[in-house]
Amino acid sequence: MLPWILALLSALLTCSLAVVYLWWIKRRQKEMQLGLQALAGMHWREFSVLVKRMLREQRGLRELVDPAEDAREPSSDFLLSDGPNQWLVSCKHGLAYRIGTAAVNELGAAARLAGAKGGVLLTEGRIERDGRAAAEKQAVEVLDGPRLWPLLQPYLPGDIEMRVRATARHEALRRIAIAGLGSITLGLLVGLGLLGLHVDDAAPTDDTSVVPAPVPTPAPAPAATAAPAPAPAPAPAPAPAPAPAPAPAPGASPSTPATATSSPQGVAAPAVDPRSNPNPDAATLDRYQADLARALAGKPGIASGVWLTRQTLAINRTGELDAVWPLVCEEVLHYPALRNVRIQLNARPGVDEPVRWRQCATY
């Protein structure tokens, strides 16, 4: 039960971290990306109107009306004033802008020519590191994409803002669902892994054999009454003298002991199978192989047995494999020295079947 509890906790922790990251961080990044794309898709005049409105409401900068400018072509640069000071505002409309030193120095020079205190450069793009350093020297404030979006977001048209928020929310929910499935999968893997470790740890304890405690033998109960003394046993008769061993038969080896003397108590010793030698010499091994080949040739379904090498015996069979194989192993296992040889079972004559290789024993 403990492995699955840990797996559930790991899945919940992973899912919670994923939800926090995807909803609070990734969703806002997606909103900013979509919002900047929406701003870049506006006409530059609409974008300038949003910028002027934002600067007027948030910073108190109002546009200076110059009658001479009515005859000019529309421009993305305009002067704003907060009363005693003037500011030159320049809009670089588009996501592809990368503001560097040249653009910042150009705006700083134009601001000084116009008698402005400083400049404000706005773009949906990005400012480079050298451009930021130049902006500090030129008294130019640069509002690039990540800084511009929070300022202009409240002034977006309602339909555009709703579309941006809905798209970012839908993308975040989709990623959260994928993260949830991934957390469940991770929890299952953790649970199975911990369960496997738990089983491995418990295996040595289960395998140890329990020695049963010896059962105490109850002591015999004392007799209630004393048993009468047994009568004295008669003296045993003297044992007869053993008969002399018979003389060995003519032609018998004098070193062969008699059966009666070699087997005490008259019990005959078991006969030793001459095939049971597991480590015979080369001559004996050749004899074993020849005897085995002759024995197999007399079995039903076997035409002959031929030794291809010391460790390979080829069986030419006429019967079915399932019927022949037990007969082969029955004879092979009589010889411990040959029990692990490789058996090549050839196909029956006129039958399209593959050659089989087997072993009766592997040790």
C-alpha positions, -999 to +999 in steps of 0.1 A: +000+000+000+029+024+008+043+024-028+010+035-042+006+062-016+040+076-026+031+073-063-001+093-057+018+120-038+044+122-066+017+125-092-002+152-073+030+172-066+041+170-103+006+180-115+004+209-090+038+223-101+028+219-138-005+237-132+012+266-114+038+270-141+014+266-171-013+289-157+005+317-139+037+319-161+032+302-195-004+316-200+008+352-193+037+347-217+012+335-244-011+364-237+018+388-242+029+371-274-006+371-289-012+407-277+020+420-293+010+402-325-024+419-324-007+453-318+016+447-347-014+438-369-029+473-364-025+502-387+003+525-375-022+553-370-043+531-347-012+521-328-001+558-324-036+567-310-032+539-284+003+552-275-009+588-271-039+578-250-017+556-227+009+584-222-018+610-216-036+589-189-007+572-172+020+599-175+001+631-181+018+638-214-003+658-239+003+663-276+015+698-287-007+712-315+015+729-341-005+744-370+025+740-393+022+702-389-012+700-405+004+704-440+030+677-433+027+640-440+016+619-411+046+608-390+052+583-362+072+608-343+054+635-322+061+659-294+044+655-260+045+679-231+039+675-194+039+713-188+074+726-184+092+698-203+088+684-238+094+648-249+099+634-283+080+601-288+090+578-316+070+546-326+088+517-343+057+498-353+064+461-359+076+428-342+107+426-364+124+457-349+157+451-330+166+484-314+203+490-313+226+519-308+219+537-341+181+541-335+187+553-300+213+579-310+191+591-338+162+597-315+185+614-289+198+638-316+163+646-329+151+653-293+179+678-287+172+695-320+135+698-311+144+713-277+129+683-259+142+671-225+144+635-237+128+609-259+105+579-256+110+550-281+082+524-283+082+492-303+066+457-303+101+443-310+131+440-288+159+463-277+195+450-279+220+452-251+240+479-267+209+499-274+199+498-238+234+512-228+231+539-254+196+548-241+209+556-207+234+580-221+210+597-245+182+602-220+159+580-241+134+556-225+129+525-245+096+506-241+100+473-261+076+443-263+077+429-227+075+464-212+050+478-237+024+451-235+014+457-198+010+494-206-011+491-237-032+460-227-059+480-210-064+501-241-069+473-266-103+471-283-126+447-264-129+421-291-092+419-296-085+416-259-112+389-254-097+369-284-062+371-270-073+360-235-095+332-248-067+318-270-041+320-243-065+303-218-074+275-243-037+268-249-030+268-211-058+243-205-046+220-233-011+220-218-025+214-183-044+184-196-013+170-212+006+176-180-021+158-160-018+127-181+020+129-178+017+131-140-006+100-139+019+081-160+047+092-138+028+081-107+021+047-122+058+043-130+069+053-096+044+030-080+054+000-100+091+008-094+086+010-056+065-021-056+092-040-075+118-028-049+095-038-021+091-073-036+129-077-041+136-067-005+110-092+008+122-121-013+152-132+008+130-134+039+104-155+021+130-179+007+146-188+040+134-221+052+119-223+087+133-252+107+105-267+127+111-268+164+116-302+178+086-318+193+094-329+229+089-365+235+067-371+265+083-391+293+069-425+299+044-426+327+056-445+358+041-479+363+014-479+389+025-512+404+059-528+403+062-554+376+072-589+387+108-597+382+114-616+350+125-652+352+162-657+344+167-666+308+182-699+300+218-700+290+223-697+253+234-728+234+269-727+221+270-714+185+279-741+159+313-739+144+313-722+110+315-745+081+347-744+062+346-724+030+342-745-001+371-749-023+371-726-054+360-742-086+386-752-112+394-723-135+381-697-112+404-668-103+419-672-069+416-634-064+378-635-067+364-638-032+335-661-025+301-646-025+293-657+010+325-641+024+323-609+004+287-602+014+282-602+051+250-617+066+244-635+033+232-603+014+245-601-022+262-568-033+243-548-060+256-552-095+275-522-109+263-509-143+293-508-166+278-478-184+277-456-153+313-443-155+310-405-159+347-401-168+358-430-190+390-431-210+391-427-248+387-465-255+358-469-231+341-438-246+344-452-281+328-484-268+300-464-251+293-446-284+292-478-304+269-495-279+246-465-279+244-464-317+236-502-318+209-498-291+192-469-309+192-488-343+170-514-327+144-489-315+111-485-334+110-454-357+149-451-358+168-463-388+203-457-374+224-436-352+257-422-365+283-403-345+294-373-365+318-360-338+326-367-302+297-345-292+272-349-321+250-379-327+229-380-359+196-399-357+181-411-390+145-416-382+115-431-399+090-422-372+074-391-358+096-368-338+074-369-307+075-407-306+113-410-314+127-384-290+117-402-257+133-434-270+165-416-278+168-399-244+160-432-227+191-448-241+213-417-239+207-411-202+220-446-195+255-432-202+264-403-178+294-395-200+271-390-231+241-374-214+248-338-227+258-347-263+240-328-291+214-349-309+208-341-346+174-354-357+174-357-394+143-354-416+124-386-425+130-398-461+106-382-485+092-357-459+098-320-462+107-310-426+137-293-410+166-309-392+163-306-354+190-303-328+183-312-292+200-323-259+186-348-234+205-330-206+224-298-203+248-307-175 
